[in-house]
Amino acid sequence: MKPLSNVPQQKMNPALRQTQRQTQGYSLSRCAKAVVNLLSKNAAQMTEYLRAEAERNPCVELTFPQAGGEDLLELLVAAKTDYREELLLQLPDGGNAAVLRIARALIGQLDEYGYLPFDPVKRSPEALRTETQSALRLVQSLEPAGVGARSLRECYWIQVNRGKRPGEDVKALLTSSALFRLYSSGALSEVCERLGWERARLDAVTRVLSGLTMHPVEPENDQSVYVVPDAEIIPLENGLFGARLFEHAMPQVSLSASYVESLADGGGRFVNEGVFYANRLIYCLERRNATLLSVLQLAAARQTTYFGGGVRDRFTLSEAAKTLGLNRSTVCRAVMGKYVLFERRVFAASELFCRAGKEGVSRERACALIRELTSANYGEKPPSDRVVSEELCRRYGITLSRRTVNKYRANLSPAAAAERNRP
């Protein structure tokens, strides 16, 4: 049979073709992961963690500091905390304005356990569906892991993906809402039957899920909680302020002298492993304290006006990360949940930072300048928003729109708009 002349002939190549692709990414060592884990704990959590390590490893010896003539209970100062404020602080400074606006709204809708009581994607209009999905992913990427989940299944899924790649069995259970509903109701035999598993296989998945938390945020019956400060703000000779770790916050960790002596005599496998893990714990704890101290020292130096009785300067987490050469998530872990002591007052370390304001000025600073301008003698009536905007630009070089000035003045309880002078 002759081939048709009008049909182009293609030469077939039956040979196999092999391609190779190379990717590069960051991989934390086991020691670095331990440092990150310790950095996310505050003083009270670190004390509990070190107690557990000392009970598990006899080579670890804890030395609890003395109060030095001052009752330690007097240093436990009541402080009000709200996890939503810390979540807002973790949002990036730049990006899609619509996504950030929706993310702030979603954070405000979180319940006391850190869950979203509704599905924002289904409720959003079609025009904002993509931005809402991006905002939801942004909220769910914040610390603590699991916040912003719409269900317990999604909360577990966020946590297992945050640590490492989930196993196939865990993935098979969490990706099916019907199977997880049966699992939550206790119908384990039916779950095994549908998946074709043995009971031991499902028990292994249960052990993985039992290590996760059901509530990303533990609610407080009273917002006034008693905390031990992690660091202390101290004045320096040059008029600036610095920071140092609070000496009463945590016990000191060292090697047990008796086990060190037995190690000199040769010891055994148990002693050698215990000393190895104790040395690694001490090293990770030193790195954790050094990172925390560097972040707080930088923040204290930048907020000299704030500690002197003024308002906070604009200083964001991104600026701190860039100055110290750290990742922004590392700075977030160093700040979130920590407390500092200054002149017998304990407050959250997140108060040393602020969200990005307008034209390089914080919201507090802008409100203070607006209050100063509106309280000046401009005549019988207060100045209009446009006059205040022009004065801010002329005197301080700060560019704020008339609408922004109006919003800030509304928070300061200004005079009615009808009573202001019109330009």
N, C-alpha and C positions, 0 to 999 in steps of 0.2 A: 504494500500500500504506500503510495507516494504522498509526502506531506503537501499540504496546500501551500501554494506560493504566496498567497496574500497574508497568511498568518505568520507573524514573526516567531522565529524559533529561539527558544531559550535553552541555554546550556545548563544542565543540571549538575550540581556539585554535591555529591553524596558525602563529602568529607565532613567530619565533626569540627565544630568551631568552639574554641575554649577562650573564655574571657576571665580576666582577673581584676578585682577591684580592691583597693586598699583604703581603709578609713582610719582616722585618728581621733582619739577622744581622751578625756581625763579619767583616771582611775585612782581612787584614793587607796592608800595602803591601810592595813589593819590598824596601825598606830594612829594614822590621820583620822580614820573614822572614830576611833576612841576619843580623840581630842574634840572632834565636832560634837560627839555625844555629851561630853562633859561640859562643853561651852554652853549648851542649851539649858543647863541646870543652874538654878540659883543656889544661894547659900544653904537654905533648909533642905533642898533636894540633894545637894552634894553631901551634906552631913549624913543623911539616910543612906546614900549610896556607899559612902566610905565605911559606915558601920557594917553594911552587908558584905563588903569586900573583906573587912577585917575578920568577920565571922567565917567567911569561906576560906580565906587564906591566912594561916597562922603566922606567916612571915611578915604580914602587914601589921604595924603597930601604930596606934593612934594616940596623940597627945592633945588633950583638950585644954585650951588656954584658960587661964584664970581671969576673972573680971578685973583684978588689980584694984581692989578697994571700992569699986563701983558695982552695984548690983546689976547683973546682966539683964535681969527682967526689966529694969528701967529703960533699957535700950530697945525693947520691943515696942515700937511705936505704931499706932494705928494708921493705916494708909488706905485710901480708896483706889480700887483698881477696876478697870473695865477692859476686857480683852478686845473689844471692838476698836478702841483707840489704838491699841498696838497693831491691829490688823491694818488700819488706815495708814499707820506709819510705815508699814512694809510695802505699800503700793509704790511702783516706780514713779520717778519724778516726771518723766516724759513719756510720750506715746500717743496713742489714739485718744483724743479728748472724750469722745463718746463712750469708748470702752471704760475709761477710768471713771466717768460719771456714773455709769451703770454699776460698776464694781463697788463704788462707795454706797450706792443705794442698796445693793445686795448685802453688804456688810451690816448696814443698819437694820436689815430685816432678819438677821440671824437670831435664833432663840437662845436661851440660857445655856444650852448644851453645844452650841456651835452649828446647829443644823439649819437648813433652809426649810421652812414649813410649807413651801409650795415649789412648783417647777417654773422658774422664770422664763424658760425658753418657750413653753407652751402659752404662757400669758402675754408674751411680748408680741407686738405687731409684726407683720411680715417684713416691713422695711427695716426693723431693728433686730431681726432674728440672728443675723451673723454677729453683730456687735454684742448681743446678749450672751451668745455662746462663748465668745472670746472673754467677756467679763466673768462668766462663771468659771471658766478654766483658770483665769487669773486669781480669783478668790480661792479656788481649791488648791492652788500652788503655794499658798501662804502657810506660815507656821502658826499653830501646831497642825500636824498632818491629819487630814480628815475633816477640817473645818470647811464649811460650805457644802457639805454633802446633803443630798435630798432624801436619802434613806440610809439604813444601816448597811445594806449591801454596797452602796456607793462609798460609804465611809470606810469599810474594810478594803474596798478596791483601791482607794486613794492611798491608804497606808501601805499596802503590800507593794504598790508600784513606786512609792517614795523610797523604800529601802533598797530593794533589788528586784530583778525580774521574777515575777511570781511563777511558781511551778505550774505544770500543766493541770494537775488535779485541782489546785486552788482556783486556777483560771476557769476551769470547766464548771465549778460550782458557783462562782461569783458572776459569771457572764450570763447566767440564766436566772431571770427573776422568778420563774415558776419553781425551779429546783431550790433556790434559796428560800422561797416561801415555805416549801415543804420541810426544808432543813430547820428553819426557825421554829416551825410548829412541832418539831420532834418526830416527824415521820422519817426516821433515818433508814428504815428498811426499804421504804418506797424509793428514797433517793438512790440507795445502792442498786435497787432493781432497775431503775431507769438508766443509770450510768453504767451498769454492768460491773460494778465494783464489789469487792469483798469488804466486810465491815472494818477490817484493819486499815484498809486504804482510806476510808472515810474518817477513821479515828486520827490518822496522820494529818488530814486537813483540819480537823477540829483542834489539834494541838497548835497548828499555825495560827488559826483564828483566835485562839484563847490568849495568845501573846499580844493581840491588838486591843485597842481601847474602843469601847462602845460610845463613849462620850468624848469628843475632841476637847471640850471645855468642861471642867467640873464646876457646877454652879455653886455659888456661895449664898447661904441663907442671909448673911449680912454683908454688905459691901465693905464694911470696916473689918479688915483682917490684920492680924499681928504678924509682922515680918521682921526678919533680921537683915540689916543692910549688908550688901555685898562689898561695898566700897565706901570711902569717906572722902568728901571734898575738903581740901585744906588750902589755906591761903599761902602764897609764896612771897618771898622778899621783894620781888620786882613788881608787886601789885597785881600779879596774875593769880590764877587758881590752878591747883593740880589735884591729883587723885591718888589714893593709895588703898590697897585692899584692907577691909575691915578685919582687924586682928582677932576679933571675937566671933567671926562669921563661921569658920570651919576649923576642925581639928587638923593638927599637923600630921603628916604621913611620913613614916620612916620604916626602915627595916628592923625587925626584931633582933635585939642583940644576941639572944640565946640561939636563934637560928643561924645567925652569921657565924657564931663560934662553931656550931655543928658543921657548917659548910666548910670551914677551914680544916676540919678533921676528915674531910672527904664527903660527908653527908650521904645522902641517898637520892634516888630519882625524885621522890616526893619533895625533898627539901630543895633540890636544884630547880625544879619547876616552880616551886613557890617563890623562891628568890627572884627568878626571872620575871614572873608576872608582877611581883611587887616592884621591881625596878622599872618595869614598863608603866605601871600605874603612877609612880612618882614622876617619871618623865612626862607623861601625858598631862598630869596635873600641873606641872610647871609650865608647860606650853599653854594650857588653858588659862592659867592665871596671868601669864605674860600678855596674851591676846586681849583678855578682858581689861587689863590695866592700861594697855596702850590705847584702846578705844575710849575709855573713860577719861584718861589724861588729855587726850586730844579734845574731847567734848568740853571738859572743864576749862581748858585754855581758850576755847572759842566763845564760851558763854561767860566771860568775865563781867560784862555789863549786867547779865541776869543775876549773878551772885552778889553783885554790888547793889542790888535793889531796883534795877531797871527791867527792861523787857528782854525776851529772848531774841538773839540774833538768828538770822536765817542760816541754819546748819543742818543739812540733810544726811541721811544714812549713805547716800551715794557719794557725797563729798568726803565723808569720813573714809569710806572704802577706797576711794581714789587716792587720798592722801597717804593712807597706810599701806597701800598696795595689796589690799585684801579683796576677796569677793564680797559682794553686797550681802549675800545670804549669810556669810560668816559674821559680818557686823550686826545683822539682824539677830542672830542667835546670841551674840554677846550682850545685846541690849534688852531683848524681850524677857520679861519676868524678873529682871534684876532691880535692886533698890540701892539707893545711895543715901548717905547721911551727911547733912550739912546744918551746922548750928542747931543741933538737937531736933532737927526735922528730917523725917524720912520720906522720900518721894521716889517715884518710879524713875529709872534711868532713861526711859523713853522721853521724859520731859526735857532732857537736854537736847533733843532733836526736834525738828519741826518739818512739816510738809513744805514743799516748794511754794513760795509766795509769788507775788507779782514783782517783776523787775528786780529780783535779787533781794527782796525785803520780806520778812516774815509778816504774817497776819497781825501778830501782836504789835510789832513795831509800827506797821501802817496805822493800826487803830490808835496807838498812843500819839502819833503825829497828828492824826485827824482830830483827836480830842484836844490837843494843844492848840490847833488852828481854830477850831470852832469855839473854844473858850476865850479866845482873844477878843478885844473890844473892836468889833466891826460896825458898831452903831446899835440901833435899837433891835434890829432883827439879826438872826444868825446868818452867816454867808451861805450861798447856794452851793450845791454840789460841784458845779462847774468852777466856781471861784476857789473852792478847796482843792480841786484837782490842779488848777493852774498854780496855786501857791506851793503845793507839794513839788511840782516840777521846778519852780523857780528857786525855792529855798534849799531843797534837799536832793534835787535831781532824780526824783522818783516819779515815774510815769504811771498814773492810774487813771483809768477812764472814769467818766462821770457816773456811769452805772455801778462800777466797783466801789466808788466812794459812797454812793447811796446805800449799797448793801452793807458796808462797814458801819456807816452811821446808824443804820437801823438796829444794829447790835449794841450800839452805844446809847440807845434811847434818845435820839436827837429831837429837836423841835419838829412840829408838823411841817409838811412841805409847803403848806399855804403861808406859814410864817417866815419862810426864808426869802432872802433877797434874790430877785431874779436878775441875771446879768443884762 
